[in-house]
Structure formats: C-alpha cells, structure tokens
Amino acid sequence: MTSDKNDPKSIEEALKKAQTNLSPQILSDASELRNQSEPTLRPVSTGIESLLHTPFAVLDHGFIRIVDYMGDDGAVVQAARVSTGKGTRAVNTDQGLINYLLRNRHSTPFEMCEIKMHVKLPIFVARQWIRHRTANVNEISARYSILDREFYIPEQDHLAAQSTDLKQGRADQPLSEEQATRVQNLLRDDALHVYNNYEVLLNNDAEGNVLDENRDGIARELARMNLSLNFYTQWYWKIDLHNLLGFLALRTDSHAQYEIRAYADVLLEIVRQWVPLVYNSFEKYRVGGAALSAGGKEAITRMLKGEHVEREDVGMSAGEWREFKATFEIE
C-alpha cells in the first residue's frame, strides 16, 4: 500500500509509543545511559544531543536508538572549505554552500559526519535494509543467543492484496476487516507455533532454562532455521551522512514498503534534529526535487517553447513518460 506523500513519524510520537511497546529493560538501560554525562571538546549538535540513547518505537516491537555520532552542519561546511573553523560566516551562507554541495551531488563533505544506532527490526525488513551496503553493521547472532519471543504483526490498515500495477508492492485498498483479522490470526498462530518448536529444538526457554533434563536439544545455529521472517533481530548500524541520505531518498519514498519506510521516517526526523541545514537542502533538492533524463529535459525545453510533445518525439518509454507526466502534472 502506498500513499501520495510520506507520513513522517515525529520523534515525540515514537517516544510516546516506546513507553508502552518496549520492554522495561530497554527503557531502563536507556535511562541509565542518558543519566551519564561526560565533558567533551568536540563539536556537538544540540538537537541530537537531546536524543542520544533514547529508544524511539517503530512498528509493534521495534525501535531506533542513537548510540553515538560525529560532526554537525559545521563539519560539512568546514570540510568543503578545508577550513580550520567556522569563522565569521553567517548561517545563511553555510546554508547556501550546503545547498550547492547537495545540488551538485558532492559527497565527501557529507561523509565527514557519522552516526551509530541500535536498531531492532523484523528479519524481513533487515534483509531489505542490508541491501544498502554502505554501512558498518554488527547483528545479534542466533548462534550465540536465544532470540526473543517477539514478532511483527501488521496493523489491519497495512494488510492488502498484491498490487496489479507494481510487481513488488501491495494494493492501495486494505483488506476487509474480516479478512485482515484472519490474516493477523494466521500470522500470530504461526509465529507462536514456530517459537514453541524453537524452544523444543533448543530444549531451552528464552531465559536459557532446560525444559527436559532427559534429552538433548540441538545447537542454536540449527534451531534458528525454524523461525519465520517476522521475528525481530537487532543490530548496531553505523553510517556516514552521505550514504544515510542515499538510504533515506529511497526508503522514505511513497513506493517503499511501509515497514521499512516506518524506520526511514524516524531516521529522517533524526537527521532534521542532527544537521538541520543539510536536512533543509535534502528536502529541497532530493525529496522535493526531480531528476530528468535527456529525453525529459528535451521534452520540458520544447514544451516551454509552446510545442506539443509526445513521448515518441523524445524517445521515452511508456513507463518513463507516465512518470514524467505525473511528476510535472502534465495532462
């Protein structure tokens, strides 16, 4: 199911949801970390400092928690100018430089900023996410650990049939309440069934207690194969700002799968708090902008001259022509 525009999840909403959706242990650990304070001489972003270690709930059991970061808007500007400080340049001048860098697809100044996050997400979302091979990742290992009895069940509004237009998407119209309830029950029953069997295979419960002293369980590395893709995994994910913006450009798009878009929307809000000048440029040139092929550029040029243009005139495919007309609202 897609929408015409993104539905960004605010930090406040995610924080409020965390209080009811996340385990007391996660919230306790976050509170303990936030109560620690260390002096620093490094540049800090006041926006993101207030968010450090706070878990922001995503989906039913997932979260994003900022562990650490390096750099701010000033780091991008400083790298671009190969300067030793901010000097006397005004903020609007810095904004102009960042606009120029993003508009002209410069990358290395944005790579000077990095962020590290602790993310809990369904396995099938993680498999999509890991396709962005531009980050450092360390994932929980089910060879060493027993996974939690936590799995993702979509809300009814997000259950829909296969799209007839998109090969890898769902239809806009959700299932009826009766059908959606049946799907939710099937997913829940299956997940509970496979987790019960997971414990039987291990001969351990989630706390590591032996279930039957008279038999051996199989190794964790084997027992894990029985779990379904809606179970939750966790990882630490570190990425530079340039590649994070590339991730967000794809995953906040209305055509992205809802489940990964829910995480991307929270990440986008984190970027807004962390590097507001970069965020402004990103919204202006990447989210709100549009790329043109040579054919698209020719079509716009000729239309501005008053010519009537058909797709065959500029060598565009039917699909590209349809997207082109939708982007520029051409009848």
Buried (B, 14 or more C-beta within 10 A) or exposed (E): BBEEEBEBBEBEBBBEBBEEBBEEEBBEBBEEEEEEEEEEEEEEBEBBEEBBBBBBBBBBBBBBBBBEBBBBBBBBBBBBBEEEEBEEBEEEEBBBBBBEBBEEEBBEBBBBBBBBBBBBBBBBBBEBBEEBEEBEBEBBEBEEEBBBBBBBBBEBEBBBEEBEEEEEBBBEEBBEEEBBEEBBEEBEEEBEEBBEEBBBBBBBEBEEEEEEEEEEBEEBEEBBEBBBEBBBBBBBBBBBBBBBBBBBEBBBEEEBBBBBBBBBBBBBBBBBBBBBBBBBBBBEBBBEEEEBBEBBEBBBEBEEEEEEBEBEEBEBEEEBBEBBBEEEEEE
